[in-house]
Amino acid sequence: MHRISLFIVALLLPAVTFAQSSAVPISRYDAFEYVWNSLHRAVGNTSETPYTDVPSSDPMYKTIRFAKSRNILGDFETFRPDDSLDVITALIWLFRSRNIADPEEITEETLPEFLTEYQIARLPEEGEPVPELTESQFLFMMQSLDEQLATTPREMSLYSEKFHGKGTAFGESFDMYAMTAANKYLPHNTLVLVTNVDNGKSVTVRINDRGPYVEDRYMDLSLGAFTTIADRSKGVIHATMQRLGDVNIVGPCVQPPVLQKRITRDVILAPGLPRIVHMGTELTLSANKSFVVRSVVYPDGFVSSMQNWILPDETFTLKPSMLGDYTFHLSSANGRNREMTMKVVDCADAAESSEGAQ
């Protein structure tokens, strides 16, 4: 068996030592609850045989049983909720729950292959013990993987007329003008924020089909989605994707904020510039080091040239006044530039509908 211990990718995250510690390891039950809650995924009905040591009265009973049916946890008789979480189990749960491949392909034996792409662990020397994880270590590990998944450019393509009106893998009729996408592994109805790395434009799509089946291609975007962030003539683009959650849980107007934080590797915005923000929300940005707001381009094309220096103890604020894309031109003190785009949307109608339903 492979034995795995953790390291953190120095280029992405601050160094953390995973040495033996007196801190109490996190239990399998608590760790799984963190994993599931981070997915914002719906729990479906299942006929899966439950674990014998998770009673039906447990608040997580249905969730754990459903996760077992989706092969996230493994097909065993017991769940062992009070046992400590070891790093091998943690890696398998995280890779499977993030749908980076077919769950049956993610095993202890194949972990080295996945760790080559998602560098959150390394193989130890022969005879090294398998570490148990504390809560902070496990959460840091999960956040490291999610950051890599959200920032890794992937090849995405357009599919349109050839499939228009035909059935999808989930029994829907494909509408090439709807904001939808096909992916091999993400669950049906998952919302994904897709960002074209060439121009910074973003679109939120709903997974309603399986594919693509071209090697090294990650997602097929509908015509409506693709042309929102790229010219149709491109056909194929490189884009990042941020998993938001099930459409019935997060909804189009209550998505978890996706923040753009890095001006450079060393200059980090706090809390960050959201990719999507609701009309009327006041932005407040600061950073660990001085940065410059060169300009802001408004949705109507108006350019506000600022050249504002923001020192570490200062903040930059802006309250968007119109719908659409705002483009921020920022730079570090040494002149390295970064362009970030924020979309302002109006969720007033959704809010009124929610209030009326209470």
C-alpha positions in Angstrom: 0.0 0.0 0.0 1.1 3.6 -0.6 1.6 5.7 2.5 1.0 9.4 2.1 2.0 12.4 4.1 1.1 16.1 3.4 3.0 19.0 2.0 1.6 22.4 0.8 2.5 23.7 -2.6 4.9 26.6 -1.8 3.9 28.6 -4.9 0.2 28.7 -3.9 0.0 28.7 -0.1 2.0 29.5 2.9 4.1 26.7 4.4 2.6 24.6 7.1 4.3 21.8 9.1 2.4 18.6 9.4 4.5 17.2 12.1 3.2 15.0 14.9 1.3 17.2 17.3 -0.6 17.0 20.6 -3.7 18.4 19.0 -6.7 16.0 18.8 -7.2 14.5 15.3 -10.5 15.2 13.6 -13.0 12.4 13.5 -14.2 10.8 10.3 -17.7 12.1 11.1 -16.7 15.7 11.6 -14.4 15.6 8.5 -17.2 14.3 6.3 -19.6 16.9 7.5 -17.1 19.6 6.4 -16.7 17.9 3.0 -20.4 17.7 2.3 -21.3 21.2 3.5 -18.6 22.6 1.3 -20.2 21.1 -1.8 -23.7 22.7 -1.5 -25.0 19.5 -3.0 -28.5 18.1 -2.8 -29.2 14.8 -1.0 -31.2 12.4 -3.2 -33.2 9.3 -2.4 -31.4 6.1 -2.4 -31.9 2.4 -1.7 -28.3 2.0 -0.7 -27.6 -0.3 2.3 -26.8 2.1 5.3 -23.7 1.8 7.4 -24.5 -0.3 10.5 -22.9 2.2 12.9 -24.8 5.3 11.7 -28.3 5.1 13.1 -31.3 6.5 11.3 -31.8 9.0 14.1 -28.5 10.6 13.3 -28.8 14.1 11.7 -26.3 13.0 9.0 -27.8 9.6 8.4 -29.4 10.4 5.0 -26.4 12.4 3.8 -23.9 9.7 4.7 -26.1 7.0 3.1 -26.4 9.1 -0.1 -22.7 9.7 -0.2 -22.1 6.0 0.2 -24.4 5.4 -2.8 -22.4 7.9 -4.9 -19.2 6.0 -3.9 -17.7 9.0 -2.2 -17.1 7.1 1.1 -16.5 3.5 0.0 -18.6 0.4 0.1 -18.0 -0.9 3.6 -20.2 -2.3 6.3 -19.3 0.4 8.9 -18.5 4.1 8.7 -16.5 4.3 12.0 -17.7 7.8 12.7 -15.6 8.3 15.8 -12.3 7.1 14.4 -9.6 9.6 13.5 -9.3 10.6 9.9 -6.1 9.6 8.2 -4.6 11.3 5.2 -5.2 8.5 2.7 -8.9 8.5 3.5 -9.0 12.3 3.4 -7.5 12.3 -0.1 -9.9 9.8 -1.4 -12.9 11.6 0.0 -11.8 14.9 -1.3 -10.9 13.7 -4.8 -14.1 11.8 -5.1 -16.4 14.5 -3.7 -14.8 17.1 -6.1 -15.7 14.8 -9.0 -12.2 15.0 -10.6 -12.7 11.5 -12.1 -15.0 8.5 -11.8 -15.0 7.5 -8.1 -14.1 3.9 -8.9 -10.8 5.3 -10.5 -9.9 7.1 -7.2 -8.3 4.5 -4.9 -5.3 4.3 -2.6 -3.4 2.7 -5.5 -4.2 5.5 -7.9 -3.6 8.4 -5.5 -0.1 9.1 -6.8 -1.5 9.7 -10.3 -4.0 12.3 -9.0 -1.4 13.9 -6.7 0.8 14.6 -9.7 -1.9 17.0 -10.9 -3.3 18.2 -7.6 -0.2 18.6 -5.5 -1.5 18.5 -1.9 0.5 15.5 -0.8 3.6 13.5 -1.5 4.6 9.8 -1.1 6.7 9.2 2.1 9.8 7.1 2.5 9.3 3.4 3.1 8.1 2.7 6.6 6.7 6.2 7.3 3.5 6.1 9.4 0.2 7.3 7.9 -0.6 10.7 9.6 -3.9 11.4 11.3 -5.1 14.9 10.6 -6.2 17.6 13.0 -9.2 19.8 12.1 -7.0 22.7 10.9 -4.8 20.4 8.8 -7.7 18.8 7.1 -9.4 22.2 6.4 -6.2 23.6 5.0 -5.9 20.5 2.8 -9.4 20.9 1.5 -9.0 24.6 0.8 -5.7 23.9 -1.0 -7.4 21.4 -3.4 -10.3 23.8 -4.0 -8.0 26.7 -4.8 -6.1 24.5 -7.3 -9.4 23.3 -8.9 -10.7 26.9 -9.2 -7.5 28.4 -10.7 -6.4 25.6 -13.1 -7.1 26.6 -16.7 -8.9 23.8 -18.7 -9.8 23.3 -22.3 -13.5 23.9 -23.0 -15.4 23.8 -26.2 -18.6 24.9 -27.9 -21.6 22.6 -28.7 -24.7 23.9 -30.4 -26.8 23.2 -33.5 -25.9 19.6 -33.9 -27.3 18.8 -30.5 -30.1 21.5 -30.3 -33.4 19.9 -29.3 -31.9 16.5 -28.6 -32.0 14.8 -25.2 -29.3 15.2 -22.7 -27.8 12.5 -20.5 -30.2 13.6 -17.7 -33.4 13.5 -19.8 -33.6 17.2 -20.6 -34.0 18.7 -24.1 -30.8 20.5 -25.0 -31.3 24.2 -25.6 -28.2 25.7 -27.2 -29.3 29.2 -26.0 -29.6 28.3 -22.3 -26.7 28.8 -20.0 -25.8 25.1 -19.6 -22.8 22.8 -20.0 -21.7 19.2 -20.2 -19.1 17.6 -17.9 -18.2 13.9 -17.4 -18.4 13.8 -13.6 -20.1 16.8 -12.0 -23.6 16.1 -10.7 -26.7 17.1 -12.6 -27.8 20.7 -11.7 -24.4 21.8 -10.4 -23.8 25.5 -11.0 -20.3 26.3 -12.2 -18.7 29.7 -12.7 -16.6 29.5 -15.9 -14.0 32.3 -16.6 -12.2 32.7 -19.9 -8.5 33.2 -19.0 -7.9 35.2 -22.2 -10.3 38.0 -21.4 -11.5 37.5 -17.8 -15.1 37.2 -18.8 -17.3 34.9 -16.8 -20.6 33.0 -17.1 -22.5 30.8 -14.7 -23.6 27.5 -16.2 -25.8 24.6 -15.0 -24.6 21.0 -15.7 -27.3 19.2 -17.6 -25.4 16.8 -19.8 -22.4 14.4 -19.9 -19.3 15.0 -22.0 -17.2 16.0 -23.7 -15.5 12.9 -24.9 -12.5 14.4 -26.6 -9.2 13.7 -24.8 -8.0 16.5 -22.4 -11.2 18.5 -22.9 -13.0 19.3 -19.7 -16.4 20.9 -20.5 -18.7 21.6 -23.4 -20.5 24.9 -23.2 -23.8 25.7 -24.8 -23.8 28.4 -27.6 -25.4 30.9 -25.2 -22.8 30.3 -22.5 -19.8 30.1 -24.8 -20.6 33.3 -26.7 -21.0 35.2 -23.4 -17.3 34.8 -22.7 -15.7 34.3 -26.2 -16.3 34.7 -29.9 -18.1 31.8 -31.4 -15.3 31.5 -34.0 -12.9 30.4 -31.3 -14.6 27.0 -30.9 -12.3 26.1 -28.0 -11.0 28.2 -25.1 -9.1 27.8 -21.9 -11.0 28.7 -18.8 -11.1 28.2 -15.1 -14.2 26.9 -13.3 -15.5 27.4 -9.8 -18.0 24.9 -8.5 -20.8 26.8 -6.8 -23.3 24.1 -5.8 -26.6 22.6 -6.6 -28.9 25.1 -8.3 -31.7 24.2 -5.9 -29.5 25.1 -2.9 -27.4 28.1 -3.8 -29.7 29.6 -6.5 -28.6 32.1 -9.0 -28.7 35.0 -6.6 -27.4 33.4 -3.4 -24.2 31.8 -4.7 -21.2 31.7 -2.4 -18.9 34.6 -3.3 -16.0 33.8 -5.6 -13.2 36.2 -4.7 -10.3 37.4 -6.8 -7.5 38.0 -4.3 -4.1 38.0 -5.9 -2.7 41.1 -7.6 0.7 39.4 -7.5 1.9 36.4 -5.6 2.8 38.7 -2.7 0.1 41.3 -2.8 -3.2 39.8 -1.6 -6.5 41.6 -1.5 -8.7 41.3 1.5 -11.4 40.1 1.4 -11.0 40.1 -2.5 -12.9 41.4 -5.5 -16.0 39.3 -6.1 -16.6 37.9 -9.6 -20.4 38.5 -9.1 -21.9 41.0 -6.7 -25.5 42.2 -6.1 -26.5 45.7 -7.0 -26.2 48.0 -4.0 -23.4 46.1 -2.3 -20.5 48.4 -1.3 -17.1 47.0 -2.0 -14.3 47.5 0.5 -10.8 46.4 -0.5 -7.6 46.4 1.3 -4.4 44.4 1.0 -1.4 43.1 2.9 0.9 45.5 0.9 0.4 48.8 -0.9 -1.4 48.6 -4.3 -2.7 51.0 -6.9 -6.2 51.3 -8.3 -5.2 52.6 -11.8 -8.7 52.8 -13.2 -12.2 51.3 -13.2 -14.1 50.8 -16.5 -17.9 51.0 -16.0 -20.4 48.8 -17.9 -21.3 51.7 -20.2 -17.7 52.2 -21.2 -16.9 55.2 -18.9 -13.3 55.0 -17.6 -12.6 56.4 -14.2 -8.9 57.0 -14.1 -7.9 57.1 -10.4 -4.2 56.3 -9.8 -5.1 55.8 -6.1 -2.5 54.4 -3.8 -4.0 52.2 -1.2 -1.6 51.6 1.8 -1.9 48.5 4.0 -3.8 50.4 6.7 -6.2 52.0 4.1 -9.2 50.7 2.2 -10.7 51.4 -1.3 -14.5 51.5 -1.5 -16.9 51.6 -4.4 -20.7 51.2 -4.6 -21.7 50.0 -8.1 -24.4 52.1 -9.6 -25.3 50.1 -12.7 -25.7 46.5 -13.9 -23.0 44.8 -16.0 -19.3 44.3 -16.0 -16.8 46.5 -14.1 -13.2 46.1 -15.0 -10.6 47.1 -12.4 -7.0 47.8 -13.4 -4.8 47.2 -10.3 -1.1 47.1 -9.8 1.5 46.4 -7.2 4.0 49.0 -5.9 6.6 47.6 -8.3 4.4 48.1 -11.3 3.1 44.6 -11.9 -0.5 44.9 -13.3 -3.6 42.8 -12.9 -7.0 43.2 -14.5 -10.1 41.9 -12.7 -13.7 41.9 -13.9 -16.7 42.0 -11.6 -20.3 41.5 -12.8 -23.1 43.4 -11.0 -26.4 41.7 -11.0 -29.9 42.6 -9.7 -31.4 40.0 -7.4 -34.3 42.2 -6.1 -36.9 40.0 -7.9 -35.4 36.9 -6.3 -35.3 38.5 -2.9 -39.0 39.6 -3.1 -40.0 36.1 -4.2 -38.1 34.6 -1.2 -39.8 37.0 1.2 -43.2 36.2 -0.2 -42.6 32.5 0.3 -41.9 32.9 4.0 
